[in-house]
Amino acid sequence: MAQRSIGPASDGQPGVHRLGVPESAIPNADGTFGYGITEAQSDAPGLHHRLSLRLAGAIPVLPWLNLAPALDGRWDLHSHDGGTVLGGRLAARAFTNWRNLKLGGELTGWVA
């Protein structure tokens, strides 16, 4: 099994994919883009398309604290209608080492 390295996760902070790691961030900005399609459903005829976008970043503000702003967007298109959802958030991740353990906690506020 291949070992995954720790780098910026999808939220811009240290991690592996969506799993956060309690350590200092390297200042960065990241983006992800997604597309999905589903077939007709019994109560919703026609194809359903979804585009998604995430812009995120992180910066260490203290030796034990990272701040990470992010903007998420989603656009849905159905045969009969569509819509857009935008949301923003700000996460603060604190962390420390205790014996052989890395400990951390995160507080996130968001608007949609």
All heavy atoms as an XYZ file, in Angstrom:
831
protein
N       0.838     -1.176      0.000
C       0.000      0.000      0.000
C       0.887      1.245      0.000
O       1.834      1.349      0.765
C      -0.887     -0.031      1.244
C      -1.877      1.069      1.283
S      -3.111      0.652      2.536
C      -3.238      2.178      3.355
N       0.564      2.196     -0.856
C       1.364      3.408     -0.974
C       1.112      4.319      0.226
O      -0.008      4.458      0.696
C       1.022      4.140     -2.257
N       2.164      4.938      0.710
C       2.046      5.868      1.824
C       1.706      7.240      1.280
O       2.307      7.701      0.320
C       3.349      5.916      2.601
C       3.290      6.819      3.809
C       4.598      6.823      4.583
O       5.530      6.141      4.219
N       4.642      7.597      5.639
N       0.728      7.899      1.887
C       0.346      9.241      1.462
C       1.143     10.265      2.243
O       1.301     10.149      3.448
C      -1.134      9.466      1.689
C      -1.969      8.618      0.792
C      -3.359      9.119      0.794
N      -4.081      8.475     -0.276
C      -5.282      8.803     -0.629
N      -5.904      9.762     -0.022
N      -5.879      8.180     -1.610
N       1.604     11.283      1.564
C       2.352     12.325      2.252
C       1.404     13.424      2.720
O       0.345     13.639      2.148
C       3.408     12.908      1.316
O       2.785     13.522      0.213
N       1.819     14.096      3.778
C       1.034     15.196      4.317
C       1.355     16.449      3.520
O       2.509     16.799      3.319
C       1.349     15.405      5.811
C       0.921     14.169      6.593
C       0.667     16.650      6.339
C       1.356     14.180      8.020
N       0.341     17.093      3.052
C       0.474     18.340      2.308
C      -0.798     19.133      2.532
O      -1.587     18.807      3.404
N      -1.034     20.161      1.741
C      -2.298     20.886      1.880
C      -3.466     19.972      1.514
O      -3.479     19.350      0.464
C      -2.171     22.041      0.897
C      -0.713     22.183      0.639
C      -0.146     20.803      0.783
N      -4.457     19.878      2.401
C      -5.669     19.107      2.131
C      -6.646     19.984      1.348
O      -6.313     21.106      0.960
C      -6.271     18.632      3.451
N      -7.857     19.507      1.150
C      -8.829     20.254      0.355
C      -9.230     21.586      0.995
O      -9.777     22.447      0.328
C     -10.076     19.406      0.100
O     -10.729     19.109      1.321
N      -8.940     21.768      2.290
C      -9.243     23.040      2.952
C      -8.032     23.964      3.042
O      -8.083     25.007      3.669
C      -9.825     22.802      4.345
C      -8.841     22.126      5.295
O      -7.735     21.749      4.859
O      -9.192     21.967      6.472
N      -6.908     23.578      2.437
C      -5.706     24.408      2.444
C      -4.794     24.175      3.632
O      -3.655     24.605      3.637
N      -5.266     23.502      4.667
C      -4.460     23.237      5.850
C      -3.745     21.891      5.722
O      -4.095     21.083      4.873
C      -5.339     23.245      7.103
C      -5.941     24.610      7.376
C      -6.354     24.739      8.802
O      -5.515     24.759      9.684
N      -7.650     24.831      9.037
N      -2.753     21.644      6.562
C      -2.042     20.366      6.487
C      -2.994     19.186      6.681
O      -3.865     19.210      7.548
C      -1.040     20.434      7.645
C      -0.867     21.883      7.917
C      -2.179     22.512      7.593
N      -2.834     18.170      5.831
C      -3.684     17.000      5.935
C      -3.500     16.061      4.768
O      -2.624     16.243      3.926
N      -4.341     15.045      4.736
C      -4.390     14.095      3.631
C      -5.830     14.084      3.145
O      -6.733     13.658      3.873
C      -3.955     12.679      4.080
C      -4.082     11.696      2.944
C      -2.541     12.707      4.632
N      -6.077     14.597      1.956
C      -7.396     14.750      1.346
C      -8.301     15.565      2.273
O      -8.155     16.767      2.341
C      -7.980     13.392      0.984
C      -9.246     13.481      0.194
N      -9.342     14.216     -0.958
C     -10.465     12.935      0.392
C     -10.567     14.128     -1.439
N     -11.275     13.348     -0.636
N      -9.196     14.939      3.031
C     -10.084     15.680      3.944
C      -9.719     15.497      5.403
O     -10.381     16.025      6.289
C     -11.530     15.231      3.751
C     -12.071     15.615      2.409
C     -13.511     15.246      2.319
N     -14.014     15.557      0.989
C     -15.260     15.448      0.637
N     -16.142     15.034      1.516
N     -15.632     15.735     -0.569
N      -8.704     14.741      5.683
C      -8.301     14.468      7.063
C      -7.261     15.492      7.498
O      -6.158     15.543      6.951
C      -7.732     13.054      7.174
C      -7.215     12.658      8.546
C      -8.355     12.644      9.551
C      -6.547     11.306      8.488
N      -7.603     16.312      8.475
C      -6.692     17.340      8.961
C      -5.592     16.772      9.839
O      -5.761     15.752     10.497
N      -4.452     17.445      9.828
C      -3.296     17.060     10.639
C      -2.920     18.258     11.508
O      -2.843     19.377     11.011
C      -2.113     16.643      9.741
C      -0.880     16.354     10.561
C      -2.486     15.448      8.894
N      -2.689     18.054     12.816
C      -2.381     19.173     13.714
C      -0.925     19.612     13.619
O      -0.087     19.206     14.404
C      -2.719     18.612     15.101
C      -2.525     17.147     14.981
C      -2.861     16.802     13.561
N      -0.630     20.448     12.631
C       0.711     21.021     12.504
C       0.626     22.346     11.780
O      -0.403     22.677     11.189
C       1.661     20.060     11.790
C       1.314     19.748     10.374
C       2.279     18.739      9.753
O       2.647     17.756     10.410
O       2.662     18.966      8.606
N       1.699     23.089     11.823
C       1.736     24.421     11.238
C       1.589     24.354      9.718
O       2.170     23.503      9.055
C       3.056     25.100     11.603
O       3.047     26.431     11.145
N       0.795     25.263      9.182
C       0.561     25.317      7.737
C       1.710     26.013      7.027
O       2.402     26.857      7.600
C      -0.733     26.054      7.440
N       1.900     25.670      5.789
C       2.758     26.428      4.882
C       1.819     27.403      4.176
O       0.780     26.970      3.660
C       3.441     25.504      3.864
C       4.345     24.517      4.584
C       4.204     26.307      2.830
C       4.871     23.408      3.693
N       2.105     28.706      4.168
C       1.175     29.632      3.516
C       0.889     29.173      2.084
O       1.816     28.887      1.315
C       1.926     30.967      3.530
C       2.868     30.854      4.682
C       3.269     29.398      4.724
N      -0.390     29.047      1.750
C      -0.756     28.555      0.421
C      -2.164     28.962      0.057
O      -2.947     29.393      0.895
C      -0.611     27.026      0.374
C      -1.670     26.327      1.180
O      -2.779     26.152      0.702
N      -1.354     25.945      2.412
N      -2.477     28.788     -1.208
C      -3.827     28.942     -1.744
C      -4.067     27.748     -2.656
O      -3.179     27.357     -3.435
C      -3.957     30.241     -2.510
N      -5.236     27.131     -2.528
C      -5.562     25.933     -3.291
C      -6.936     26.082     -3.918
O      -7.759     26.859     -3.458
C      -5.589     24.699     -2.373
C      -4.243     24.436     -1.726
O      -3.296     24.173     -2.474
O      -4.158     24.517     -0.489
N      -7.173     25.283     -4.936
C      -8.479     25.248     -5.561
C      -8.810     23.853     -6.034
O      -7.924     23.094     -6.412
N     -10.082     23.510     -5.967
C     -10.551     22.244     -6.514
C     -11.784     22.516     -7.366
O     -12.545     23.461     -7.122
C     -10.908     21.223     -5.414
O     -11.917     21.776     -4.573
C      -9.710     20.865     -4.576
N     -11.965     21.693     -8.367
C     -13.083     21.817     -9.291
C     -13.687     20.434     -9.481
O     -12.952     19.444     -9.554
C     -12.584     22.368    -10.636
C     -13.639     22.430    -11.691
C     -14.575     23.452    -11.683
C     -13.715     21.464    -12.675
C     -15.561     23.507    -12.654
C     -14.689     21.519    -13.656
C     -15.619     22.549    -13.639
N     -14.999     20.354     -9.541
C     -15.647     19.059     -9.732
C     -16.831     19.155    -10.667
O     -17.435     20.213    -10.846
N     -17.142     18.027    -11.295
C     -18.305     17.917    -12.172
C     -18.967     16.573    -11.928
O     -18.281     15.555    -11.786
C     -17.909     18.029    -13.647
C     -19.047     17.708    -14.583
C     -20.065     18.624    -14.791
C     -19.122     16.473    -15.224
C     -21.128     18.335    -15.624
C     -20.177     16.175    -16.056
C     -21.177     17.105    -16.266
O     -22.223     16.812    -17.083
N     -20.283     16.555    -11.877
C     -21.020     15.311    -11.718
C     -22.269     15.323    -12.565
O     -22.826     16.374    -12.868
N     -22.694     14.150    -12.970
C     -23.910     14.011    -13.770
C     -24.657     12.775    -13.273
O     -24.042     11.763    -12.936
C     -23.591     13.905    -15.284
C     -24.878     13.902    -16.105
C     -22.727     12.704    -15.570
C     -24.624     14.043    -17.603
N     -25.973     12.898    -13.176
C     -26.805     11.741    -12.833
C     -27.923     11.641    -13.850
O     -28.318     12.636    -14.478
C     -27.417     11.846    -11.416
O     -28.228     13.016    -11.342
C     -26.346     11.892    -10.356
N     -28.435     10.439    -14.003
C     -29.511     10.179    -14.945
C     -30.840     10.635    -14.370
O     -30.936     11.050    -13.215
C     -29.560      8.686    -15.250
C     -29.964      7.902    -14.035
C     -29.138      6.655    -13.845
O     -28.142      6.460    -14.495
O     -29.540      5.873    -12.993
N     -31.863     10.499    -15.170
C     -33.211     10.863    -14.729
C     -33.630     10.013    -13.536
O     -33.305      8.835    -13.453
C     -34.184     10.683    -15.883
N     -34.326     10.635    -12.609
C     -34.888      9.945    -11.455
C     -36.400      9.844    -11.650
O     -36.977     10.565    -12.466
C     -34.556     10.707    -10.168
C     -33.080     10.973     -9.969
C     -32.279      9.689     -9.805
O     -32.646      8.834     -9.026
N     -31.206      9.567    -10.545
N     -37.064      8.985    -10.889
C     -38.504      8.767    -11.083
C     -39.321     10.047    -10.937
O     -40.288     10.257    -11.654
C     -39.009      7.700    -10.116
O     -38.782      8.111     -8.785
N     -38.944     10.924    -10.007
C     -39.705     12.158     -9.807
C     -39.040     13.391    -10.421
O     -39.523     14.502    -10.260
C     -39.964     12.382     -8.324
C     -38.676     12.524     -7.527
O     -37.621     12.109     -8.040
O     -38.732     13.044     -6.405
N     -37.921     13.204    -11.117
C     -37.207     14.335    -11.728
C     -36.630     13.883    -13.073
O     -35.520     13.362    -13.137
C     -36.097     14.832    -10.811
N     -37.373     14.058    -14.168
C     -36.903     13.589    -15.473
C     -35.712     14.409    -15.984
O     -35.470     15.520    -15.537
C     -38.123     13.777    -16.367
C     -38.898     14.881    -15.716
C     -38.653     14.728    -14.240
N     -34.976     13.844    -16.919
C     -33.849     14.529    -17.547
C     -32.561     14.354    -16.766
O     -32.544     13.854    -15.644
N     -31.465     14.764    -17.378
C     -30.150     14.683    -16.735
C     -29.986     15.782    -15.693
O     -30.592     16.848    -15.787
C     -29.043     14.807    -17.777
C     -28.947     13.676    -18.792
C     -27.867     13.996    -19.823
C     -28.665     12.361    -18.119
N     -29.142     15.522    -14.719
C     -28.851     16.489    -13.663
C     -27.333     16.704    -13.645
O     -26.569     15.746    -13.534
C     -29.320     15.963    -12.302
C     -30.753     15.565    -12.300
N     -31.764     16.479    -12.141
C     -31.353     14.369    -12.475
C     -32.927     15.857    -12.197
N     -32.697     14.564    -12.400
N     -26.907     17.958    -13.776
C     -25.487     18.314    -13.812
C     -25.137     19.124    -12.565
O     -25.941     19.917    -12.080
C     -25.168     19.166    -15.042
C     -25.561     18.523    -16.327
N     -24.726     17.699    -17.022
C     -26.713     18.583    -17.037
C     -25.327     17.285    -18.115
N     -26.541     17.806    -18.151
N     -23.908     18.953    -12.083
C     -23.432     19.747    -10.958
C     -21.973     20.123    -11.199
O     -21.136     19.275    -11.469
C     -23.532     18.993     -9.648
C     -22.890     19.773     -8.483
C     -23.154     19.150     -7.156
N     -24.547     19.437     -6.805
C     -25.152     18.928     -5.746
N     -24.516     18.114     -4.933
N     -26.407     19.235     -5.478
N     -21.682     21.415    -11.081
C     -20.314     21.930    -11.088
C     -20.014     22.438     -9.683
O     -20.856     23.104     -9.069
C     -20.165     23.088    -12.073
C     -20.353     22.758    -13.544
C     -20.367     24.042    -14.366
C     -19.237     21.854    -14.029
N     -18.828     22.141     -9.176
C     -18.455     22.628     -7.846
C     -17.059     23.229     -7.888
O     -16.232     22.844     -8.715
C     -18.521     21.499     -6.815
O     -17.594     20.492     -7.133
N     -16.826     24.164     -6.992
C     -15.547     24.862     -6.921
C     -15.249     25.182     -5.469
O     -16.143     25.588     -4.716
C     -15.603     26.170     -7.726
C     -14.399     27.092     -7.641
C     -13.198     26.463     -8.335
C     -14.719     28.436     -8.265
N     -14.013     24.983     -5.074
C     -13.558     25.391     -3.747
C     -12.244     26.142     -3.910
O     -11.314     25.663     -4.547
C     -13.342     24.210     -2.821
C     -12.663     24.646     -1.505
C     -12.472     23.536     -0.551
N     -13.770     23.332      0.121
C     -14.001     22.367      0.966
N     -13.078     21.469      1.237
N     -15.167     22.267      1.548
N     -12.191     27.327     -3.327
C     -10.961     28.103     -3.232
C     -10.646     28.218     -1.747
O     -11.491     28.673     -0.967
C     -11.133     29.490     -3.848
C     -11.534     29.511     -5.316
C     -11.840     30.938     -5.763
C     -10.446     28.906     -6.181
N      -9.471     27.762     -1.351
C      -9.118     27.741      0.072
C      -7.647     28.091      0.241
O      -6.849     27.943     -0.678
C      -9.395     26.363      0.669
N      -7.312     28.513      1.413
C      -5.924     28.821      1.728
C      -5.690     28.681      3.218
O      -6.624     28.472      3.989
N      -4.446     28.766      3.605
C      -4.107     28.682      5.030
C      -2.836     29.471      5.284
O      -1.977     29.598      4.405
C      -3.905     27.233      5.456
N      -2.759     29.994      6.483
C      -1.570     30.729      6.895
C      -1.363     30.520      8.396
O      -2.323     30.551      9.161
C      -1.691     32.232      6.547
C      -0.384     32.957      6.829
C      -2.843     32.866      7.278
C      -0.299     34.320      6.207
N      -0.124     30.255      8.802
C       0.134     30.172     10.247
C       0.223     31.581     10.817
O       0.954     32.419     10.302
C       1.485     29.449     10.315
C       2.155     29.765      9.021
C       1.063     29.941      8.011
N      -0.537     31.868     11.860
C      -0.506     33.202     12.468
C       0.255     33.195     13.787
O       0.716     34.248     14.223
C      -1.923     33.780     12.654
C      -2.556     34.068     11.313
C      -2.788     32.855     13.469
N       0.357     32.051     14.428
C       1.163     31.838     15.627
C       1.814     30.464     15.497
O       1.352     29.645     14.699
C       0.289     31.894     16.890
C      -0.374     33.236     17.203
C      -1.394     33.076     18.328
C       0.670     34.276     17.570
N       2.848     30.160     16.247
C       3.475     28.839     16.124
C       2.525     27.679     16.414
O       2.795     26.546     16.029
C       4.601     28.877     17.159
C       4.885     30.321     17.388
C       3.588     31.034     17.170
N       1.390     27.942     17.039
C       0.433     26.896     17.395
C      -0.959     27.120     16.796
O      -1.922     26.444     17.162
C       0.301     26.799     18.914
C       0.002     28.127     19.559
C       0.917     29.044     20.005
C      -1.286     28.700     19.768
N       0.262     30.145     20.496
C      -1.096     29.954     20.368
C      -2.589     28.280     19.535
C      -2.151     30.787     20.707
C      -3.641     29.111     19.881
C      -3.405     30.357     20.461
N      -1.093     28.052     15.811
C      -2.413     28.410     15.282
C      -2.362     28.705     13.784
O      -1.539     29.505     13.333
C      -2.948     29.638     16.030
C      -4.315     30.147     15.611
C      -5.401     29.147     15.969
C      -4.590     31.503     16.264
N      -3.258     28.063     13.028
C      -3.446     28.342     11.602
C      -4.810     28.991     11.393
O      -5.780     28.654     12.077
C      -3.462     27.045     10.772
C      -2.173     26.282     10.837
O      -1.119     26.842     11.056
N      -2.276     24.979     10.631
N      -4.903     29.905     10.436
C      -6.179     30.439      9.976
C      -6.357     30.022      8.524
O      -5.404     30.066      7.740
C      -6.234     31.956     10.090
C      -6.322     32.536     11.494
C      -6.429     34.056     11.434
C      -7.480     31.958     12.274
N      -7.593     29.618      8.168
C      -7.836     29.098      6.824
C      -9.184     29.589      6.291
O     -10.224     29.045      6.651
C      -7.791     27.580      6.840
N      -9.179     30.615      5.425
C     -10.429     31.038      4.792
C     -10.721     30.155      3.572
O      -9.817     29.603      2.956
C     -10.127     32.476      4.364
C      -8.651     32.485      4.126
C      -8.067     31.498      5.101
N     -12.010     30.028      3.235
C     -12.391     29.243      2.056
C     -13.689     29.777      1.474
O     -14.520     30.344      2.186
C     -12.549     27.773      2.410
N     -13.839     29.591      0.176
C     -15.055     29.939     -0.551
C     -15.476     28.694     -1.316
O     -14.669     28.119     -2.061
C     -14.800     31.106     -1.504
C     -15.969     31.510     -2.401
C     -17.122     32.054     -1.561
C     -15.517     32.544     -3.415
N     -16.724     28.271     -1.119
C     -17.271     27.107     -1.811
C     -18.420     27.550     -2.693
O     -19.233     28.395     -2.302
C     -17.792     26.067     -0.811
C     -16.687     25.457      0.023
O     -15.748     24.903     -0.572
O     -16.761     25.546      1.260
N     -18.509     26.954     -3.881
C     -19.599     27.254     -4.786
C     -20.094     25.997     -5.472
O     -19.331     25.050     -5.693
N     -21.385     25.995     -5.781
C     -21.976     24.855     -6.476
C     -23.047     25.375     -7.417
O     -23.836     26.263     -7.071
C     -22.600     23.911     -5.451
C     -23.187     22.674     -6.047
C     -23.799     21.802     -4.985
N     -25.125     22.309     -4.665
C     -25.702     22.205     -3.493
N     -25.082     21.637     -2.481
N     -26.906     22.672     -3.287
N     -23.074     24.841     -8.644
C     -24.080     25.199     -9.633
C     -24.755     23.924    -10.096
O     -24.084     23.007    -10.580
C     -23.447     25.944    -10.792
C     -24.401     26.312    -11.880
C     -25.465     27.170    -11.780
C     -24.384     25.849    -13.225
N     -26.111     27.270    -12.985
C     -25.458     26.463    -13.898
C     -23.570     24.985    -13.928
C     -25.739     26.242    -15.232
C     -23.845     24.754    -15.270
C     -24.917     25.382    -15.902
N     -26.067     23.842     -9.928
C     -26.850     22.685    -10.350
C     -27.709     23.061    -11.544
O     -28.298     24.148    -11.580
C     -27.763     22.200     -9.225
C     -26.994     21.619     -8.061
O     -26.013     20.900     -8.310
O     -27.368     21.884     -6.907
N     -27.791     22.150    -12.512
C     -28.624     22.349    -13.691
C     -29.458     21.096    -13.897
O     -28.912     19.995    -14.024
C     -27.768     22.629    -14.931
C     -28.527     22.791    -16.239
C     -29.439     24.010    -16.177
C     -27.560     22.909    -17.404
N     -30.773     21.271    -13.898
C     -31.710     20.179    -14.127
C     -32.482     20.495    -15.405
O     -32.407     21.607    -15.932
C     -32.672     20.039    -12.945
C     -31.984     20.023    -11.618
N     -31.217     18.971    -11.191
C     -31.917     20.953    -10.640
C     -30.723     19.234     -9.995
N     -31.132     20.440     -9.634
N     -33.246     19.545    -15.888
C     -34.001     19.776    -17.126
C     -35.074     20.849    -16.946
O     -35.456     21.515    -17.897
C     -34.640     18.474    -17.603
O     -35.523     17.981    -16.611
N     -35.542     21.064    -15.719
C     -36.621     22.011    -15.471
C     -36.188     23.264    -14.703
O     -36.931     24.236    -14.655
C     -37.755     21.321    -14.714
C     -37.308     20.724    -13.420
N     -36.590     19.563    -13.355
C     -37.459     21.153    -12.151
C     -36.318     19.289    -12.084
N     -36.837     20.235    -11.336
N     -35.012     23.273    -14.086
C     -34.541     24.448    -13.359
C     -33.064     24.288    -13.011
O     -32.415     23.342    -13.419
C     -35.375     24.713    -12.103
C     -35.183     23.642    -11.026
O     -34.430     22.678    -11.255
O     -35.800     23.783     -9.960
N     -32.547     25.215    -12.253
C     -31.152     25.175    -11.820
C     -30.961     26.144    -10.681
O     -31.894     26.840    -10.275
N     -29.749     26.183    -10.161
C     -29.498     27.101     -9.065
C     -28.035     27.119     -8.655
O     -27.263     26.236     -9.027
N     -27.683     28.136     -7.902
C     -26.312     28.328     -7.434
C     -26.320     28.502     -5.922
O     -27.203     29.161     -5.371
C     -25.693     29.583     -8.080
O     -25.743     29.434     -9.502
C     -24.259     29.783     -7.651
N     -25.329     27.917     -5.273
C     -25.143     28.074     -3.836
C     -23.702     28.514     -3.605
O     -22.768     27.896     -4.132
C     -25.411     26.750     -3.081
C     -25.118     26.913     -1.603
C     -26.821     26.276     -3.308
N     -23.514     29.584     -2.863
C     -22.185     30.065     -2.494
C     -22.081     30.107     -0.973
O     -23.062     30.412     -0.290
C     -21.924     31.462     -3.050
C     -21.836     31.592     -4.558
C     -21.735     33.065     -4.946
C     -20.641     30.829     -5.085
N     -20.915     29.812     -0.469
C     -20.708     29.864      0.972
C     -19.262     30.176      1.290
O     -18.355     29.846      0.527
N     -19.043     30.816      2.397
C     -17.695     31.135      2.845
C     -17.492     30.648      4.262
O     -18.460     30.456      5.012
N     -16.241     30.421      4.620
C     -15.950     29.979      5.983
C     -14.555     30.424      6.388
O     -13.716     30.714      5.542
C     -16.100     28.477      6.127
C     -15.192     27.684      5.266
C     -15.580     26.206      5.306
N     -14.867     25.487      4.297
C     -13.662     24.977      4.446
N     -13.033     25.107      5.597
N     -13.067     24.354      3.472
N     -14.363     30.455      7.693
C     -13.051     30.752      8.255
C     -12.807     29.742      9.372
O     -13.607     29.635     10.296
C     -12.985     32.173      8.807
C     -11.659     32.559      9.461
C     -10.521     32.543      8.447
C     -11.767     33.922     10.118
N     -11.713     28.993      9.253
C     -11.364     27.976     10.250
C     -10.125     28.430     11.010
O      -9.206     29.016     10.434
C     -11.100     26.632      9.577
N     -10.113     28.125     12.296
C      -8.941     28.352     13.153
C      -8.568     26.999     13.756
O      -9.381     26.376     14.426
C      -9.261     29.350     14.251
N      -7.359     26.526     13.457
C      -6.884     25.229     13.963
C      -5.726     25.454     14.918
O      -4.690     25.999     14.540
C      -6.438     24.335     12.818
C      -5.978     22.955     13.290
C      -5.522     22.064     12.151
N      -6.629     21.789     11.246
C      -6.471     21.163     10.084
N      -5.272     20.775      9.698
N      -7.513     20.945      9.314
N      -5.900     25.035     16.172
C      -4.848     25.110     17.192
C      -4.287     23.710     17.407
O      -5.008     22.721     17.271
C      -5.417     25.663     18.494
N      -3.010     23.641     17.770
C      -2.366     22.335     17.902
C      -1.183     22.423     18.846
O      -0.637     23.500     19.095
C      -1.906     21.814     16.530
C      -1.209     22.856     15.719
C       0.155     23.039     15.818
C      -1.928     23.681     14.874
C       0.797     24.016     15.084
C      -1.289     24.675     14.135
C       0.080     24.838     14.245
N      -0.797     21.271     19.379
C       0.356     21.174     20.264
C       0.861     19.738     20.250
O       0.162     18.832     19.798
C       0.002     21.607     21.703
O       1.190     21.680     22.475
C      -0.959     20.637     22.352
N       2.074     19.543     20.734
C       2.613     18.197     20.923
C       2.568     17.884     22.412
O       2.886     18.723     23.245
C       4.061     18.109     20.429
C       4.148     18.245     18.929
O       3.273     17.790     18.206
N       5.202     18.885     18.458
N       2.179     16.653     22.734
C       2.166     16.180     24.105
C       2.719     14.767     24.106
O       2.132     13.874     23.508
C       0.761     16.217     24.676
C       0.672     15.746     26.084
C       1.168     16.364     27.182
C       0.054     14.547     26.538
N       0.897     15.630     28.296
C       0.208     14.503     27.925
C      -0.612     13.513     25.903
C      -0.272     13.462     28.697
C      -1.101     12.480     26.668
C      -0.921     12.461     28.052
N       3.888     14.620     24.718
C       4.614     13.350     24.689
C       4.832     12.935     23.242
O       5.443     13.662     22.493
C       3.922     12.303     25.536
C       3.851     12.700     26.999
C       3.362     11.606     27.861
N       3.290     12.081     29.238
C       2.818     11.398     30.215
N       2.375     10.174     30.009
N       2.791     11.897     31.421
N       4.342     11.784     22.840
C       4.512     11.338     21.448
C       3.274     11.600     20.591
O       3.158     11.055     19.496
C       4.842      9.843     21.404
C       6.227      9.560     21.945
O       7.107     10.411     21.862
N       6.409      8.396     22.512
N       2.363     12.421     21.077
C       1.113     12.681     20.377
C       1.079     14.097     19.821
O       1.631     15.022     20.413
C      -0.077     12.510     21.321
C      -0.315     11.127     21.901
C      -1.460     11.192     22.900
C      -0.608     10.132     20.805
N       0.386     14.253     18.695
C       0.046     15.571     18.170
C      -1.420     15.779     18.466
O      -2.267     14.966     18.092
C       0.278     15.631     16.660
C       1.713     15.617     16.254
C       1.825     15.765     14.750
C       3.264     15.830     14.322
N       3.382     16.056     12.866
N      -1.745     16.855     19.172
C      -3.117     17.157     19.543
C      -3.568     18.441     18.861
O      -2.772     19.365     18.699
C      -3.241     17.311     21.055
C      -2.767     16.135     21.905
C      -2.804     16.515     23.371
C      -3.623     14.916     21.621
N      -4.816     18.490     18.466
C      -5.321     19.684     17.814
C      -6.816     19.795     17.931
O      -7.517     18.833     18.228
N      -7.313     20.988     17.679
C      -8.735     21.267     17.644
C      -9.003     22.349     16.620
O      -8.121     23.156     16.322
N     -10.193     22.351     16.065
C     -10.517     23.320     15.025
C     -11.900     23.894     15.271
O     -12.832     23.190     15.663
C     -10.471     22.636     13.654
C     -10.671     23.595     12.506
C     -10.364     22.945     11.181
O      -9.232     22.455     11.015
O     -11.254     22.909     10.321
N     -12.014     25.199     15.051
C     -13.273     25.914     15.164
C     -13.525     26.584     13.826
O     -12.650     27.275     13.295
C     -13.194     26.957     16.284
C     -14.445     27.777     16.555
C     -15.586     26.864     17.030
C     -14.153     28.842     17.578
N     -14.716     26.347     13.256
C     -15.041     26.886     11.943
C     -16.349     27.646     12.010
O     -17.337     27.148     12.529
C     -15.159     25.751     10.905
O     -13.950     25.013     10.861
C     -15.443     26.314      9.515
N     -16.345     28.841     11.441
C     -17.569     29.619     11.256
C     -17.833     29.742      9.777
O     -16.904     29.879      8.983
N     -19.107     29.659      9.357
C     -19.397     29.723      7.939
C     -20.690     30.471      7.686
O     -21.544     30.603      8.544
C     -19.456     28.323      7.309
C     -20.606     27.478      7.744
C     -21.819     27.362      7.095
C     -20.711     26.665      8.894
N     -22.646     26.524      7.794
C     -21.987     26.066      8.899
C     -19.848     26.365      9.938
C     -22.406     25.209      9.891
C     -20.280     25.500     10.930
C     -21.527     24.932     10.898
N     -20.826     30.958      6.457
C     -22.034     31.609      5.976
C     -22.381     30.980      4.638
O     -21.512     30.559      3.883
C     -21.871     33.146      5.811
C     -21.658     33.806      7.142
C     -20.747     33.471      4.858
N     -23.664     30.894      4.356
C     -24.120     30.327      3.092
C     -25.172     31.226      2.486
O     -25.785     32.008      3.131
C     -24.686     28.935      3.284
